Structures are given as C-alpha cells and as structure tokens.
Amino acid sequence: MVSATLAFARDDAALKSRLPVDLARLLRDLVADGAARGTKAAYAGPDSCVVSGDPLALKRAFANILD
C-alpha cells in the first residue's frame, strides 16, 4: 500500500509543473494557521528555503503532518 501511494505521488508530481516555493514561509504559515486552531507546533529553521515543487501539494503534505 505504501509503495503504491509513493508511486502515485511520483507519477502525479511528474505531471505537474514545478515552481519555486519558499518552504520556510509555507511552514511558518502552516504553523501560524495551526496555532490559530489550537495546534501546538513551532517552526525552527532558516528564514528562507526555496525549493522547486507544486505549492499546493507541498502545503497539503505538510498540513497533513501537522494535523
């Protein structure tokens, strides 16, 4: 099941265009959103970390981890 999920994610990622995403900012925003809902989390990392990826997919993935 895990292998199938990872294969699906790889195939899905290959079809989407990759954009520069500031991962640090995305994570800080998710932590702030979680704090507003009562989730205990903190961001401890660089001020900026630009990666290439699908912004929505990255946001979903990290939001799932925080939830």
Biopython code that builds the backbone (N, CA, C, O; Angstrom):
import numpy as np
from Bio.PDB.StructureBuilder import StructureBuilder

atoms = [
    (1, "MET", "N", (0.835, -1.194, 0.000)),
    (1, "MET", "CA", (0.000, 0.000, 0.000)),
    (1, "MET", "C", (0.877, 1.255, 0.000)),
    (1, "MET", "O", (0.620, 2.201, -0.744)),
    (2, "VAL", "N", (1.907, 1.252, 0.835)),
    (2, "VAL", "CA", (2.808, 2.408, 0.893)),
    (2, "VAL", "C", (3.515, 2.577, -0.447)),
    (2, "VAL", "O", (3.654, 3.693, -0.947)),
    (3, "SER", "N", (3.958, 1.468, -1.023)),
    (3, "SER", "CA", (4.643, 1.536, -2.322)),
    (3, "SER", "C", (3.730, 2.111, -3.395)),
    (3, "SER", "O", (4.159, 2.916, -4.221)),
    (4, "ALA", "N", (2.465, 1.693, -3.376)),
    (4, "ALA", "CA", (1.511, 2.199, -4.365)),
    (4, "ALA", "C", (1.273, 3.689, -4.181)),
    (4, "ALA", "O", (1.171, 4.427, -5.161)),
    (5, "THR", "N", (1.186, 4.137, -2.937)),
    (5, "THR", "CA", (0.975, 5.556, -2.652)),
    (5, "THR", "C", (2.170, 6.378, -3.127)),
    (5, "THR", "O", (2.007, 7.436, -3.734)),
    (6, "LEU", "N", (3.364, 5.882, -2.844)),
    (6, "LEU", "CA", (4.568, 6.599, -3.283)),
    (6, "LEU", "C", (4.663, 6.629, -4.803)),
    (6, "LEU", "O", (5.050, 7.648, -5.375)),
    (7, "ALA", "N", (4.323, 5.545, -5.454)),
    (7, "ALA", "CA", (4.343, 5.514, -6.917)),
    (7, "ALA", "C", (3.346, 6.508, -7.484)),
    (7, "ALA", "O", (3.645, 7.215, -8.447)),
    (8, "PHE", "N", (2.158, 6.563, -6.887)),
    (8, "PHE", "CA", (1.145, 7.519, -7.326)),
    (8, "PHE", "C", (1.653, 8.946, -7.160)),
    (8, "PHE", "O", (1.486, 9.778, -8.052)),
    (9, "ALA", "N", (2.266, 9.225, -6.031)),
    (9, "ALA", "CA", (2.781, 10.572, -5.766)),
    (9, "ALA", "C", (3.858, 10.944, -6.773)),
    (9, "ALA", "O", (3.894, 12.075, -7.258)),
    (10, "ARG", "N", (4.732, 10.000, -7.089)),
    (10, "ARG", "CA", (5.789, 10.275, -8.074)),
    (10, "ARG", "C", (5.189, 10.555, -9.447)),
    (10, "ARG", "O", (5.587, 11.503, -10.125)),
    (11, "ASP", "N", (4.235, 9.732, -9.850)),
    (11, "ASP", "CA", (3.599, 9.923, -11.150)),
    (11, "ASP", "C", (2.839, 11.236, -11.209)),
    (11, "ASP", "O", (2.892, 11.945, -12.213)),
    (12, "ASP", "N", (2.134, 11.561, -10.133)),
    (12, "ASP", "CA", (1.363, 12.802, -10.068)),
    (12, "ASP", "C", (2.301, 14.003, -10.121)),
    (12, "ASP", "O", (2.017, 14.990, -10.799)),
    (13, "ALA", "N", (3.405, 13.916, -9.413)),
    (13, "ALA", "CA", (4.365, 15.021, -9.388)),
    (13, "ALA", "C", (4.996, 15.232, -10.753)),
    (13, "ALA", "O", (5.280, 16.366, -11.138)),
    (14, "ALA", "N", (5.215, 14.163, -11.475)),
    (14, "ALA", "CA", (5.835, 14.280, -12.789)),
    (14, "ALA", "C", (4.927, 15.016, -13.772)),
    (14, "ALA", "O", (5.412, 15.629, -14.723)),
    (15, "LEU", "N", (3.619, 14.960, -13.551)),
    (15, "LEU", "CA", (2.674, 15.603, -14.455)),
    (15, "LEU", "C", (2.479, 17.090, -14.165)),
    (15, "LEU", "O", (2.029, 17.833, -15.036)),
    (16, "LYS", "N", (2.800, 17.517, -12.988)),
    (16, "LYS", "CA", (2.577, 18.912, -12.601)),
    (16, "LYS", "C", (3.828, 19.749, -12.854)),
    (16, "LYS", "O", (4.954, 19.254, -12.814)),
    (17, "SER", "N", (3.595, 21.008, -13.109)),
    (17, "SER", "CA", (4.741, 21.894, -13.291)),
    (17, "SER", "C", (5.322, 22.250, -11.929)),
    (17, "SER", "O", (4.603, 22.394, -10.940)),
    (18, "ARG", "N", (6.600, 22.382, -11.909)),
    (18, "ARG", "CA", (7.285, 22.728, -10.667)),
    (18, "ARG", "C", (7.546, 24.229, -10.653)),
    (18, "ARG", "O", (7.942, 24.823, -11.656)),
    (19, "LEU", "N", (7.314, 24.817, -9.498)),
    (19, "LEU", "CA", (7.509, 26.246, -9.314)),
    (19, "LEU", "C", (8.415, 26.473, -8.113)),
    (19, "LEU", "O", (8.509, 25.609, -7.241)),
    (20, "PRO", "N", (9.087, 27.627, -8.052)),
    (20, "PRO", "CA", (9.855, 27.935, -6.843)),
    (20, "PRO", "C", (8.885, 28.170, -5.675)),
    (20, "PRO", "O", (7.932, 28.942, -5.790)),
    (21, "VAL", "N", (9.143, 27.500, -4.567)),
    (21, "VAL", "CA", (8.310, 27.623, -3.371)),
    (21, "VAL", "C", (9.237, 27.884, -2.196)),
    (21, "VAL", "O", (10.215, 27.164, -1.995)),
    (22, "ASP", "N", (8.924, 28.924, -1.416)),
    (22, "ASP", "CA", (9.700, 29.169, -0.207)),
    (22, "ASP", "C", (9.135, 28.265, 0.883)),
    (22, "ASP", "O", (8.127, 28.580, 1.514)),
    (23, "LEU", "N", (9.799, 27.149, 1.086)),
    (23, "LEU", "CA", (9.324, 26.146, 2.031)),
    (23, "LEU", "C", (9.291, 26.686, 3.457)),
    (23, "LEU", "O", (8.394, 26.342, 4.227)),
    (24, "ALA", "N", (10.246, 27.517, 3.811)),
    (24, "ALA", "CA", (10.275, 28.090, 5.154)),
    (24, "ALA", "C", (9.027, 28.945, 5.400)),
    (24, "ALA", "O", (8.403, 28.853, 6.457)),
    (25, "ARG", "N", (8.679, 29.753, 4.443)),
    (25, "ARG", "CA", (7.493, 30.602, 4.587)),
    (25, "ARG", "C", (6.225, 29.751, 4.648)),
    (25, "ARG", "O", (5.336, 30.008, 5.460)),
    (26, "LEU", "N", (6.149, 28.743, 3.791)),
    (26, "LEU", "CA", (4.995, 27.855, 3.787)),
    (26, "LEU", "C", (4.827, 27.195, 5.160)),
    (26, "LEU", "O", (3.719, 27.130, 5.693)),
    (27, "LEU", "N", (5.929, 26.709, 5.722)),
    (27, "LEU", "CA", (5.857, 26.053, 7.028)),
    (27, "LEU", "C", (5.494, 27.033, 8.143)),
    (27, "LEU", "O", (4.712, 26.700, 9.033)),
    (28, "ARG", "N", (6.055, 28.229, 8.095)),
    (28, "ARG", "CA", (5.694, 29.235, 9.121)),
    (28, "ARG", "C", (4.211, 29.570, 9.041)),
    (28, "ARG", "O", (3.548, 29.717, 10.068)),
    (29, "ASP", "N", (3.688, 29.691, 7.820)),
    (29, "ASP", "CA", (2.263, 29.982, 7.647)),
    (29, "ASP", "C", (1.399, 28.845, 8.178)),
    (29, "ASP", "O", (0.384, 29.088, 8.831)),
    (30, "LEU", "N", (1.799, 27.598, 7.900)),
    (30, "LEU", "CA", (1.033, 26.454, 8.401)),
    (30, "LEU", "C", (1.057, 26.384, 9.922)),
    (30, "LEU", "O", (0.046, 26.068, 10.549)),
    (31, "VAL", "N", (2.206, 26.678, 10.514)),
    (31, "VAL", "CA", (2.305, 26.684, 11.977)),
    (31, "VAL", "C", (1.411, 27.775, 12.558)),
    (31, "VAL", "O", (0.735, 27.552, 13.563)),
    (32, "ALA", "N", (1.402, 28.945, 11.938)),
    (32, "ALA", "CA", (0.548, 30.045, 12.408)),
    (32, "ALA", "C", (-0.929, 29.679, 12.274)),
    (32, "ALA", "O", (-1.722, 29.960, 13.172)),
    (33, "ASP", "N", (-1.300, 29.055, 11.157)),
    (33, "ASP", "CA", (-2.689, 28.627, 10.973)),
    (33, "ASP", "C", (-3.073, 27.593, 12.027)),
    (33, "ASP", "O", (-4.171, 27.635, 12.582)),
    (34, "GLY", "N", (-2.165, 26.674, 12.293)),
    (34, "GLY", "CA", (-2.424, 25.650, 13.303)),
    (34, "GLY", "C", (-2.563, 26.253, 14.691)),
    (34, "GLY", "O", (-3.417, 25.832, 15.472)),
    (35, "ALA", "N", (-1.732, 27.232, 15.000)),
    (35, "ALA", "CA", (-1.804, 27.887, 16.307)),
    (35, "ALA", "C", (-3.147, 28.572, 16.496)),
    (35, "ALA", "O", (-3.693, 28.590, 17.600)),
    (36, "ALA", "N", (-3.681, 29.136, 15.415)),
    (36, "ALA", "CA", (-4.990, 29.792, 15.486)),
    (36, "ALA", "C", (-6.098, 28.777, 15.792)),
    (36, "ALA", "O", (-7.142, 29.133, 16.339)),
    (37, "ARG", "N", (-5.854, 27.498, 15.429)),
    (37, "ARG", "CA", (-6.834, 26.440, 15.700)),
    (37, "ARG", "C", (-6.509, 25.683, 16.977)),
    (37, "ARG", "O", (-7.216, 24.741, 17.334)),
    (38, "GLY", "N", (-5.451, 26.082, 17.667)),
    (38, "GLY", "CA", (-5.094, 25.431, 18.920)),
    (38, "GLY", "C", (-4.064, 24.324, 18.798)),
    (38, "GLY", "O", (-3.795, 23.630, 19.779)),
    (39, "THR", "N", (-3.481, 24.140, 17.625)),
    (39, "THR", "CA", (-2.449, 23.123, 17.431)),
    (39, "THR", "C", (-1.132, 23.631, 17.997)),
    (39, "THR", "O", (-0.748, 24.776, 17.763)),
    (40, "LYS", "N", (-0.445, 22.776, 18.741)),
    (40, "LYS", "CA", (0.856, 23.157, 19.288)),
    (40, "LYS", "C", (1.946, 22.732, 18.317)),
    (40, "LYS", "O", (2.178, 21.540, 18.118)),
    (41, "ALA", "N", (2.603, 23.693, 17.723)),
    (41, "ALA", "CA", (3.706, 23.437, 16.798)),
    (41, "ALA", "C", (4.569, 24.692, 16.746)),
    (41, "ALA", "O", (4.114, 25.791, 17.063)),
    (42, "ALA", "N", (5.807, 24.510, 16.345)),
    (42, "ALA", "CA", (6.721, 25.646, 16.218)),
    (42, "ALA", "C", (7.602, 25.418, 15.001)),
    (42, "ALA", "O", (7.900, 24.280, 14.640)),
    (43, "TYR", "N", (8.007, 26.489, 14.388)),
    (43, "TYR", "CA", (8.936, 26.418, 13.268)),
    (43, "TYR", "C", (10.301, 26.864, 13.767)),
    (43, "TYR", "O", (10.439, 27.947, 14.334)),
    (44, "ALA", "N", (11.301, 26.032, 13.555)),
    (44, "ALA", "CA", (12.678, 26.380, 13.889)),
    (44, "ALA", "C", (13.529, 26.021, 12.677)),
    (44, "ALA", "O", (13.933, 24.871, 12.505)),
    (45, "GLY", "N", (13.791, 27.003, 11.855)),
    (45, "GLY", "CA", (14.549, 26.745, 10.638)),
    (45, "GLY", "C", (15.004, 28.033, 10.011)),
    (45, "GLY", "O", (14.903, 29.099, 10.618)),
    (46, "PRO", "N", (15.504, 27.942, 8.799)),
    (46, "PRO", "CA", (16.010, 29.133, 8.120)),
    (46, "PRO", "C", (14.886, 30.101, 7.768)),
    (46, "PRO", "O", (13.716, 29.725, 7.698)),
    (47, "ASP", "N", (15.266, 31.347, 7.550)),
    (47, "ASP", "CA", (14.293, 32.369, 7.151)),
    (47, "ASP", "C", (13.738, 32.099, 5.758)),
    (47, "ASP", "O", (12.600, 32.459, 5.459)),
    (48, "SER", "N", (14.530, 31.475, 4.919)),
    (48, "SER", "CA", (14.107, 31.190, 3.560)),
    (48, "SER", "C", (14.735, 29.883, 3.105)),
    (48, "SER", "O", (15.887, 29.588, 3.424)),
    (49, "CYS", "N", (13.966, 29.107, 2.360)),
    (49, "CYS", "CA", (14.459, 27.852, 1.786)),
    (49, "CYS", "C", (13.632, 27.591, 0.534)),
    (49, "CYS", "O", (12.572, 26.967, 0.596)),
    (50, "VAL", "N", (14.122, 28.071, -0.590)),
    (50, "VAL", "CA", (13.372, 27.960, -1.843)),
    (50, "VAL", "C", (13.653, 26.603, -2.476)),
    (50, "VAL", "O", (14.803, 26.223, -2.696)),
    (51, "VAL", "N", (12.567, 25.883, -2.763)),
    (51, "VAL", "CA", (12.651, 24.574, -3.413)),
    (51, "VAL", "C", (11.789, 24.621, -4.667)),
    (51, "VAL", "O", (10.987, 25.537, -4.848)),
    (52, "SER", "N", (11.958, 23.648, -5.509)),
    (52, "SER", "CA", (11.156, 23.534, -6.714)),
    (52, "SER", "C", (10.094, 22.469, -6.474)),
    (52, "SER", "O", (10.416, 21.328, -6.144)),
    (53, "GLY", "N", (8.824, 22.845, -6.641)),
    (53, "GLY", "CA", (7.762, 21.876, -6.408)),
    (53, "GLY", "C", (6.394, 22.456, -6.676)),
    (53, "GLY", "O", (6.259, 23.587, -7.143)),
    (54, "ASP", "N", (5.393, 21.673, -6.378)),
    (54, "ASP", "CA", (3.999, 22.081, -6.528)),
    (54, "ASP", "C", (3.558, 22.701, -5.202)),
    (54, "ASP", "O", (3.464, 21.996, -4.197)),
    (55, "PRO", "N", (3.287, 24.000, -5.183)),
    (55, "PRO", "CA", (2.953, 24.671, -3.921)),
    (55, "PRO", "C", (1.774, 24.033, -3.186)),
    (55, "PRO", "O", (1.829, 23.859, -1.968)),
    (56, "LEU", "N", (0.724, 23.688, -3.899)),
    (56, "LEU", "CA", (-0.450, 23.115, -3.254)),
    (56, "LEU", "C", (-0.155, 21.728, -2.683)),
    (56, "LEU", "O", (-0.578, 21.405, -1.573)),
    (57, "ALA", "N", (0.566, 20.922, -3.439)),
    (57, "ALA", "CA", (0.904, 19.580, -2.960)),
    (57, "ALA", "C", (1.799, 19.646, -1.726)),
    (57, "ALA", "O", (1.609, 18.882, -0.780)),
    (58, "LEU", "N", (2.768, 20.552, -1.731)),
    (58, "LEU", "CA", (3.630, 20.706, -0.558)),
    (58, "LEU", "C", (2.834, 21.171, 0.651)),
    (58, "LEU", "O", (3.031, 20.677, 1.761)),
    (59, "LYS", "N", (1.939, 22.119, 0.434)),
    (59, "LYS", "CA", (1.117, 22.616, 1.544)),
    (59, "LYS", "C", (0.262, 21.488, 2.121)),
    (59, "LYS", "O", (0.170, 21.337, 3.339)),
    (60, "ARG", "N", (-0.360, 20.699, 1.247)),
    (60, "ARG", "CA", (-1.196, 19.573, 1.711)),
    (60, "ARG", "C", (-0.370, 18.575, 2.498)),
    (60, "ARG", "O", (-0.787, 18.117, 3.562)),
    (61, "ALA", "N", (0.800, 18.239, 1.977)),
    (61, "ALA", "CA", (1.641, 17.231, 2.623)),
    (61, "ALA", "C", (2.033, 17.667, 4.032)),
    (61, "ALA", "O", (1.919, 16.887, 4.978)),
    (62, "PHE", "N", (2.492, 18.905, 4.172)),
    (62, "PHE", "CA", (2.912, 19.369, 5.493)),
    (62, "PHE", "C", (1.742, 19.642, 6.412)),
    (62, "PHE", "O", (1.862, 19.466, 7.624)),
    (63, "ALA", "N", (0.604, 20.070, 5.866)),
    (63, "ALA", "CA", (-0.591, 20.271, 6.680)),
    (63, "ALA", "C", (-1.053, 18.936, 7.256)),
    (63, "ALA", "O", (-1.479, 18.874, 8.409)),
    (64, "ASN", "N", (-0.972, 17.870, 6.465)),
    (64, "ASN", "CA", (-1.341, 16.538, 6.957)),
    (64, "ASN", "C", (-0.450, 16.101, 8.102)),
    (64, "ASN", "O", (-0.916, 15.469, 9.049)),
    (65, "ILE", "N", (0.817, 16.431, 8.022)),
    (65, "ILE", "CA", (1.748, 16.070, 9.102)),
    (65, "ILE", "C", (1.381, 16.837, 10.367)),
    (65, "ILE", "O", (1.385, 16.267, 11.458)),
    (66, "LEU", "N", (1.071, 18.101, 10.236)),
    (66, "LEU", "CA", (0.735, 18.909, 11.416)),
    (66, "LEU", "C", (-0.602, 18.518, 12.040)),
    (66, "LEU", "O", (-0.789, 18.633, 13.251)),
    (67, "ASP", "N", (-1.523, 18.057, 11.207)),
    (67, "ASP", "CA", (-2.823, 17.640, 11.738)),
    (67, "ASP", "C", (-2.657, 16.316, 12.426)),
    (67, "ASP", "O", (-3.626, 15.768, 12.952)),
]
sb = StructureBuilder()
sb.init_structure("model")
sb.init_model(0)
sb.init_chain("A")
sb.init_seg("    ")
for serial, (resi, resn, name, xyz) in enumerate(atoms, 1):
    if name == "N":
        sb.init_residue(resn, " ", resi, " ")
    sb.init_atom(name, np.array(xyz, "f"), 0.0, 1.0, " ", f" {name:<3s}", serial, name[0])
structure = sb.get_structure()
